[in-house]
Amino acid sequence: MLQIVLPIIFIAFGVFLKKTTLRGFQSSKRFSTMFIILGISTLVAKFILMYLKSK
């Protein structure tokens, strides 16, 4: 369960960093793409492993 929730949190945090206008997060905006890609790739890998394990 944690392996599915954590990538969703990464994606949400990446979108938050991309959309926020708060001054404290201005220096972290460049990491937004990294968090989104990391979340998507982890989620896709987890679903692939779940599919392969079910066969």
N, C-alpha and C positions, 0 to 999 in steps of 0.2 A: 504493500500500500504506500509506503514511504517513497518507493521508487517512482510512483506515479504523481504523488503530491508535490514532491520537490521540484521536478521540472516545470510544473504549472506555476509554482511560486517564482522560479527563475524567469519565466516568460512574463508574468505579471510585474515583477520588479523591473525587468527591462523595458516594458511598455511605460511603467511609471517614470523611469528615468528619462525616457525619450520625450514624454509629454509634460513633465513638471517644469514649472518656472521658478521654483524656490531657489534662492541664492546658494543655499548650502549644498545643493546637488549639481550646481553648474559645472564643477570640475569632474564630476562622475558621468556626464552625459556620453562621453566617448565609450564607456563600458556598456551602454544600453544594448548595442548590437551584439556584443559578445554574450550577454546574458540571454538574449532572445535566441540566438543560434545554439547556445549550450542547452537551453531548455528544450528546444524543438528536437535537436539531435538525440538527447537523452530519452525523450518521450518516444520517439520513433524507434530507437534501439530497444527500449523496453517492450513495446508492442510487438516488434519482430521476434524477440526472444520468447514472449508469451505465446505467439503463434507457432513457433517452431517446437516449443515444449508440448503444445497440445496435440501435435501429430503423433 
